[in-house]
Amino acid sequence: MKTERRIALWIGVLYIIGTVAGVLSVVSAGSPLLSADDYLTEIADNENQMVLGALFVLIMGVSLALIPAIAYPVLKQHNEILAVGYVIFRGALETLTYVVTVLIWLVLVPISQEYVKAADGSSYEALGDMLIYVSKNAATMTALIFPIGALMLYAIFYQSKLTPRWVSMWGIIAVSLYIPAALLDMFDVVTQEDSTFTLMMMPMFLQEMVMAVWLIVKGFNRSSAEPAKVPNAEMSPAR
């Protein structure tokens, strides 16, 4: 049981690290720099801040990618198909969107420097606009891929009772709001800066933090975390 306890602890810690890093990436680069009207000038004037924002995105991506890898040994005991799906969606596909974001944010730094030095920066501005567009679509892909993987995790938790069912049910309900928000953003009905988008995302944010604290403090349900034991009589060869 010590192994399962450590796994639960690390999952909770990584959730918190990933969330904090994600918030810091928005605070350091997302809102003040990328949302500015003259964003290339802002990035050129705050190069280190932009690089720091990219670093926070990388920390978030690595932290969240480690969760399915660490959780897999426990999850596969209850539903191997969903456990593999969780690793694919949250460990691979979601991580890819973060890598794209990090690369774009870093590439914007030299582009911004050339933009402020150029007599006519229109070509750099066009390139920057294209990269910003790709970055926003990568964020939309994250918002679509992430809840699918999360739903697989909550389904396993609900089925196995590794965590209280109210925690996993809260997550399932949050997913039902999260995916529509991402679709509305994809079709430009709302933007990621709109309060409606934020409100639809908030239940998932709160649920993950509550679940993270629960896993750190309580761990998995012991009876559910233990694999089923086969009686000795059934294990013995027939005589």
Rosetta blueprint (number, residue, H / E / L):
1 M L
2 K H
3 T H
4 E H
5 R H
6 R H
7 I H
8 A H
9 L H
10 W H
11 I H
12 G H
13 V H
14 L H
15 Y H
16 I H
17 I H
18 G H
19 T H
20 V H
21 A H
22 G H
23 V H
24 L H
25 S H
26 V H
27 V H
28 S H
29 A H
30 G H
31 S H
32 P H
33 L H
34 L H
35 S L
36 A L
37 D L
38 D L
39 Y H
40 L H
41 T H
42 E H
43 I H
44 A H
45 D H
46 N L
47 E H
48 N H
49 Q H
50 M H
51 V H
52 L H
53 G H
54 A H
55 L H
56 F H
57 V H
58 L H
59 I H
60 M H
61 G H
62 V H
63 S H
64 L H
65 A H
66 L H
67 I H
68 P H
69 A H
70 I H
71 A H
72 Y H
73 P H
74 V H
75 L H
76 K L
77 Q L
78 H L
79 N L
80 E H
81 I H
82 L H
83 A H
84 V H
85 G H
86 Y H
87 V H
88 I H
89 F H
90 R H
91 G H
92 A H
93 L H
94 E H
95 T H
96 L H
97 T H
98 Y H
99 V H
100 V H
101 T H
102 V H
103 L H
104 I H
105 W H
106 L H
107 V H
108 L H
109 V H
110 P H
111 I H
112 S H
113 Q H
114 E H
115 Y H
116 V H
117 K H
118 A L
119 A L
120 D L
121 G L
122 S H
123 S H
124 Y H
125 E H
126 A H
127 L H
128 G H
129 D H
130 M H
131 L H
132 I H
133 Y H
134 V H
135 S H
136 K H
137 N H
138 A H
139 A H
140 T H
141 M H
142 T H
143 A H
144 L H
145 I H
146 F H
147 P H
148 I H
149 G H
150 A H
151 L H
152 M H
153 L H
154 Y H
155 A H
156 I H
157 F H
158 Y H
159 Q H
160 S H
161 K L
162 L L
163 T L
164 P L
165 R H
166 W H
167 V H
168 S H
169 M H
170 W H
171 G H
172 I H
173 I H
174 A H
175 V H
176 S H
177 L H
178 Y H
179 I H
180 P H
181 A H
182 A H
183 L H
184 L H
185 D H
186 M H
187 F L
188 D L
189 V L
190 V L
191 T L
192 Q L
193 E L
194 D L
195 S H
196 T H
197 F H
198 T H
199 L H
200 M H
201 M H
202 M H
203 P H
204 M H
205 F H
206 L H
207 Q H
208 E H
209 M H
210 V H
211 M H
212 A H
213 V H
214 W H
215 L H
216 I H
217 V H
218 K L
219 G L
220 F L
221 N L
222 R H
223 S H
224 S H
225 A H
226 E L
227 P L
228 A L
229 K L
230 V L
231 P L
232 N H
233 A H
234 E H
235 M H
236 S L
237 P L
238 A L
239 R L
